[in-house]
Amino acid sequence: YESFYGFTSRPFLAVPVKDRYFPAGSIEAARANLTRCVERGEGCGLVMGPTGTGISLLCHLLATHFGQQFETVLLANLRITNCRELLQTILYRIGIPHQKLADGELRLAIIEALSPGGRCPQGIALIVDEAHLLSPRMFEELRCMTNTVQDAEPGVRLILAGDSSLEERFAHPRLARFNQRVAVRCYLHAFSPEESYQYVRAQTDAAGTHPDRLWSLAALQAIHRHTDGSPRLINQLCNHALLLAAEAKVPQLGD
């Protein structure tokens, strides 16, 4: 349908793309609050929300931003099952050999990397996506990392992202000490009707086609109604709608 409607690229993608970021209310507020939390070293930041509301996209945006100030490690789409794998992955991402190190040596390697003469003297910004899947032992490992201090500044600045069950995990007594270190809690929500309309228009315009020529108001209202404002579902629905409409040679989409 790209050629039929005059797109220069696909407007509705199945994967997070930083260049297509849409600053809806909840995700933009979370971006600002988590940025402040990490840059000021206030403590751990949590971001939670239903599946498909842009959590992974937010993690990529933050990783790009923090990469200008800290050594940034984004743990996303990984199946880390134990603390050893967690430590090895962090060392791998910051470019430190790890294959032959024992568990204690892995921890010491991270501490050494944070020293003034180490690989990351400015500190590490660690962002963990799908953190609701971590075990209690891995949560404790992450908490201990945040204890590292260099020149009155935290060595590891941590953001944990996950679905709504992440907040339930932190309510457990086993994570009480970690819970006390959480400085910012952010919640992502589905789009409001107006945000849904603006999102569809913005993605259409970014891909090279004027949105008013393509989408009627009735179509935009139907998109929000059938997706409940979920960005991921909006992408899927619009992609299929454009494919079918192009096959039928429909110039403008209605409800």
C-alpha positions as CSV (number, residue, x, y, z in Angstrom):
1,Y,0.0,0.0,0.0
2,E,3.0,2.4,0.3
3,S,3.1,3.3,-3.4
4,F,-0.7,3.5,-3.7
5,Y,-1.0,6.1,-0.9
6,G,2.4,7.8,-1.7
7,F,4.2,6.8,1.5
8,T,8.0,7.2,1.5
9,S,8.3,4.6,4.3
10,R,5.9,2.3,6.3
11,P,3.9,4.4,8.6
12,F,2.8,1.8,11.2
13,L,5.7,-0.5,12.4
14,A,5.6,-3.6,14.5
15,V,8.9,-2.7,16.4
16,P,9.8,0.4,18.5
17,V,11.4,3.1,16.4
18,K,12.9,6.1,18.3
19,D,12.4,8.5,15.4
20,R,8.7,7.8,15.5
21,Y,8.3,8.7,19.1
22,F,4.9,10.3,19.9
23,P,5.0,12.4,23.1
24,A,1.6,11.3,24.6
25,G,0.8,12.5,28.1
26,S,1.8,9.5,30.2
27,I,4.9,8.5,28.3
28,E,6.3,12.0,28.0
29,A,5.8,12.6,31.8
30,A,7.6,9.3,32.5
31,R,10.4,10.2,30.2
32,A,10.9,13.5,32.0
33,N,10.7,12.1,35.5
34,L,13.0,9.1,34.8
35,T,15.5,11.4,33.1
36,R,15.6,13.7,36.2
37,C,15.8,10.7,38.5
38,V,18.9,9.2,36.8
39,E,20.7,12.4,36.1
40,R,20.4,13.6,39.7
41,G,21.1,10.2,41.2
42,E,18.0,10.2,43.2
43,G,17.5,6.4,43.4
44,C,15.9,3.6,41.4
45,G,13.2,4.5,38.8
46,L,10.2,2.2,38.0
47,V,8.1,2.5,34.9
48,M,5.0,0.2,34.5
49,G,2.1,-0.2,32.2
50,P,-0.1,-2.6,30.2
51,T,1.5,-4.4,27.3
52,G,1.7,-2.4,24.1
53,T,1.8,1.1,25.7
54,G,5.3,2.0,24.7
55,I,7.5,0.7,27.5
56,S,10.2,-0.8,25.3
57,L,10.2,2.4,23.1
58,L,10.7,4.5,26.3
59,C,13.6,2.3,27.4
60,H,15.3,2.8,24.0
61,L,14.8,6.6,24.2
62,L,16.3,6.8,27.7
63,A,19.2,4.6,26.7
64,T,20.0,6.9,23.8
65,H,19.7,10.0,26.0
66,F,21.9,8.7,28.9
67,G,24.5,7.4,26.5
68,Q,25.8,10.9,26.2
69,Q,26.6,11.1,30.0
70,F,27.1,7.5,31.3
71,E,28.1,4.1,30.1
72,T,24.6,2.9,29.3
73,V,23.4,-0.8,29.4
74,L,20.0,-1.7,28.1
75,L,18.9,-5.2,29.0
76,A,15.9,-5.9,26.7
77,N,14.5,-9.0,25.0
78,L,16.8,-11.3,27.0
79,R,16.2,-14.5,28.8
80,I,18.4,-14.0,31.8
81,T,17.7,-16.8,34.3
82,N,20.2,-16.2,37.1
83,C,22.5,-13.7,38.7
84,R,25.6,-15.0,36.9
85,E,24.0,-14.5,33.5
86,L,22.9,-11.0,34.6
87,L,26.5,-10.0,35.7
88,Q,28.0,-11.5,32.6
89,T,25.6,-9.7,30.3
90,I,26.4,-6.3,32.0
91,L,30.1,-6.9,31.6
92,Y,29.7,-8.0,28.0
93,R,27.8,-4.8,27.2
94,I,30.5,-2.6,28.6
95,G,33.2,-4.5,26.8
96,I,34.9,-6.3,29.7
97,P,36.0,-10.0,29.4
98,H,33.9,-12.2,31.6
99,Q,33.9,-15.8,30.4
100,K,36.3,-17.3,32.9
101,L,35.4,-15.3,35.9
102,A,33.7,-16.7,39.1
103,D,30.6,-15.0,40.5
104,G,32.6,-13.0,43.0
105,E,35.1,-12.0,40.3
106,L,32.2,-10.8,38.1
107,R,31.0,-8.5,40.9
108,L,34.5,-7.2,41.5
109,A,35.0,-6.6,37.7
110,I,31.9,-4.3,37.7
111,I,33.2,-2.4,40.8
112,E,36.6,-2.0,39.2
113,A,35.0,-0.7,36.0
114,L,33.4,2.1,38.1
115,S,36.7,3.2,39.6
116,P,38.4,6.4,38.4
117,G,40.8,4.4,36.3
118,G,38.2,1.9,35.1
119,R,36.1,1.4,32.0
120,C,33.1,3.4,33.3
121,P,34.4,6.1,35.7
122,Q,31.4,8.3,35.0
123,G,29.0,5.5,36.1
124,I,26.6,3.1,34.5
125,A,23.0,3.8,33.6
126,L,21.4,0.4,33.7
127,I,17.9,0.0,32.1
128,V,16.1,-3.4,32.5
129,D,13.1,-4.0,30.3
130,E,10.6,-6.8,31.3
131,A,11.9,-6.5,34.8
132,H,8.8,-8.2,36.1
133,L,10.3,-11.5,34.9
134,L,13.4,-11.2,37.2
135,S,13.8,-13.6,40.2
136,P,14.1,-12.3,43.8
137,R,17.8,-13.1,43.7
138,M,18.3,-11.0,40.6
139,F,16.4,-8.1,42.2
140,E,18.7,-8.4,45.2
141,E,21.8,-8.5,42.9
142,L,20.6,-5.2,41.3
143,R,20.0,-3.6,44.7
144,C,23.5,-4.4,45.7
145,M,24.8,-2.8,42.6
146,T,23.1,0.4,43.5
147,N,25.2,0.5,46.7
148,T,28.3,1.3,44.8
149,V,29.3,5.0,45.3
150,Q,32.1,7.0,43.6
151,D,32.8,10.5,44.8
152,A,29.4,10.9,46.5
153,E,27.6,9.8,43.3
154,P,25.9,6.4,42.6
155,G,28.0,4.1,40.5
156,V,25.0,2.4,39.0
157,R,21.8,4.3,38.2
158,L,18.9,1.9,37.7
159,I,15.6,1.9,35.8
160,L,13.3,-1.1,35.9
161,A,10.5,-1.4,33.4
162,G,7.8,-3.9,33.2
163,D,4.1,-4.6,33.1
164,S,1.7,-3.8,35.9
165,S,2.8,-6.9,37.9
166,L,6.1,-5.2,38.6
167,E,4.5,-3.0,41.3
168,E,3.1,-6.1,42.9
169,R,6.6,-7.6,43.0
170,F,7.9,-4.6,44.9
171,A,5.0,-4.8,47.5
172,H,6.4,-8.2,48.6
173,P,8.3,-8.1,52.0
174,R,11.4,-9.7,50.4
175,L,11.9,-6.5,48.4
176,A,11.3,-4.1,51.2
177,R,14.9,-2.9,51.3
178,F,14.8,-2.4,47.5
179,N,11.4,-0.7,47.6
180,Q,12.8,2.0,49.9
181,R,15.3,2.9,47.2
182,V,12.6,3.6,44.6
183,A,12.6,7.3,44.0
184,V,10.2,7.5,41.0
185,R,7.2,5.4,39.9
186,C,5.8,6.1,36.5
187,Y,2.7,4.6,34.9
188,L,2.0,4.4,31.1
189,H,-1.6,4.4,29.9
190,A,-3.4,3.8,26.7
191,F,-4.1,6.9,24.5
192,S,-7.1,9.1,25.0
193,P,-9.3,9.5,21.9
194,E,-7.6,12.7,20.9
195,E,-4.1,11.2,21.5
196,S,-5.1,8.3,19.2
197,Y,-6.2,10.6,16.5
198,Q,-3.0,12.7,16.8
199,Y,-0.9,9.5,16.8
200,V,-2.4,8.2,13.6
201,R,-2.0,11.5,11.9
202,A,1.6,11.9,13.2
203,Q,2.7,8.5,11.9
204,T,1.0,9.1,8.6
205,D,2.7,12.5,8.2
206,A,6.1,11.1,9.2
207,A,5.8,8.5,6.5
208,G,5.2,11.1,3.8
209,T,1.5,11.3,3.3
210,H,-0.9,14.1,4.4
211,P,-3.2,12.5,7.1
212,D,-6.3,14.5,6.2
213,R,-6.3,13.0,2.7
214,L,-6.1,9.5,4.0
215,W,-8.2,9.3,7.3
216,S,-11.7,10.5,7.8
217,L,-12.7,11.5,11.3
218,A,-15.0,8.5,11.4
219,A,-12.0,6.3,10.6
220,L,-10.0,7.8,13.5
221,Q,-12.9,7.3,15.9
222,A,-13.3,3.7,14.8
223,I,-9.5,3.1,15.3
224,H,-9.6,4.3,18.9
225,R,-12.9,2.5,19.6
226,H,-11.6,-0.9,18.4
227,T,-8.1,-0.7,20.0
228,D,-9.0,1.1,23.3
229,G,-6.1,3.4,22.5
230,S,-3.3,0.8,22.7
231,P,-0.4,2.0,20.5
232,R,0.6,-1.5,19.4
233,L,-3.0,-2.4,18.4
234,I,-3.4,0.9,16.6
235,N,-0.3,0.1,14.5
236,Q,-1.6,-3.4,13.7
237,L,-5.1,-2.2,12.9
238,C,-3.9,0.7,10.7
239,N,-1.5,-1.5,8.9
240,H,-4.1,-4.1,8.0
241,A,-6.7,-1.4,7.1
242,L,-4.3,0.3,4.7
243,L,-3.4,-3.0,3.0
244,L,-7.1,-3.9,2.5
245,A,-8.0,-0.4,1.4
246,A,-5.2,-0.2,-1.2
247,E,-6.2,-3.6,-2.6
248,A,-9.8,-2.2,-3.0
249,K,-8.3,1.1,-4.4
250,V,-10.1,3.2,-1.7
251,P,-8.6,6.8,-1.7
252,Q,-9.7,7.7,1.8
253,L,-10.5,5.4,4.7
254,G,-13.8,5.6,6.5
255,D,-15.1,3.8,9.6
